[in-house]
Amino acid sequence: MSGLTDIQEAIERLSPEERAQLWDWFQASEADGFEEDEELLAALDQAERSIREGKGVPMEDVLRRLSQQWGIK
């Protein structure tokens, strides 16, 4: 195979069972390279709780800060 288009075309020719097997393999191979970071997960949980409690930062403030710090408009 010489590129993404070839791979896509080959996938389109797979049977539904083969596609399911490919999907299972792909998910497993992606999971192997992903390690959960407990500290990051805890921070995300805390952020979610804060948002639910109304302690989030308004989007306008986030955009303003990004614009000021990074020149993002």
C-alpha positions as CSV (number, residue, x, y, z in Angstrom):
1,M,0.0,0.0,0.0
2,S,1.3,3.4,-0.9
3,G,-0.8,5.7,1.1
4,L,-3.8,6.6,3.1
5,T,-6.1,6.3,0.1
6,D,-5.0,2.7,-0.5
7,I,-5.7,1.9,3.1
8,Q,-9.1,3.5,3.0
9,E,-10.0,1.6,-0.1
10,A,-8.8,-1.7,1.4
11,I,-10.9,-1.0,4.5
12,E,-14.0,-0.4,2.4
13,R,-13.6,-3.8,0.8
14,L,-13.6,-5.6,4.2
15,S,-16.6,-7.6,5.4
16,P,-18.5,-6.3,8.4
17,E,-16.8,-9.0,10.5
18,E,-13.4,-8.0,9.3
19,R,-14.1,-4.3,10.0
20,A,-15.1,-5.2,13.5
21,Q,-11.9,-7.2,14.0
22,L,-9.9,-4.3,12.6
23,W,-11.7,-1.8,15.0
24,D,-11.0,-4.1,18.0
25,W,-7.3,-4.3,16.9
26,F,-7.0,-0.5,16.4
27,Q,-8.6,0.3,19.8
28,A,-6.3,-2.2,21.5
29,S,-3.2,-0.8,19.8
30,E,-4.1,2.8,20.6
31,A,-4.8,1.8,24.3
32,D,-1.3,0.3,24.5
33,G,0.2,3.7,23.9
34,F,-2.0,5.5,26.4
35,E,-1.1,5.7,30.1
36,E,-3.5,7.3,32.5
37,D,-2.1,10.1,34.5
38,E,-3.7,10.0,37.9
39,E,-2.8,13.6,38.7
40,L,-4.3,14.8,35.4
41,L,-7.5,12.7,35.9
42,A,-7.9,14.1,39.4
43,A,-7.5,17.7,38.1
44,L,-10.1,17.1,35.4
45,D,-12.5,15.7,38.0
46,Q,-11.9,18.8,40.2
47,A,-12.5,21.0,37.2
48,E,-15.7,19.3,36.3
49,R,-17.0,19.6,39.9
50,S,-16.1,23.3,39.9
51,I,-18.0,23.9,36.7
52,R,-21.1,22.1,38.1
53,E,-20.8,24.3,41.2
54,G,-20.8,27.5,39.1
55,K,-17.2,28.2,39.7
56,G,-16.1,28.0,36.1
57,V,-14.4,30.8,34.1
58,P,-16.6,32.5,31.5
59,M,-15.6,31.7,27.9
60,E,-15.1,35.4,27.3
61,D,-12.4,35.5,30.0
62,V,-10.7,32.5,28.7
63,L,-10.5,34.0,25.2
64,R,-9.3,37.3,26.5
65,R,-6.5,35.6,28.5
66,L,-5.5,33.5,25.5
67,S,-5.4,36.6,23.4
68,Q,-3.3,38.4,25.9
69,Q,-0.8,35.6,26.6
70,W,-0.5,33.9,23.2
71,G,-1.8,36.5,20.7
72,I,-4.8,34.2,19.9
73,K,-7.7,36.1,18.5
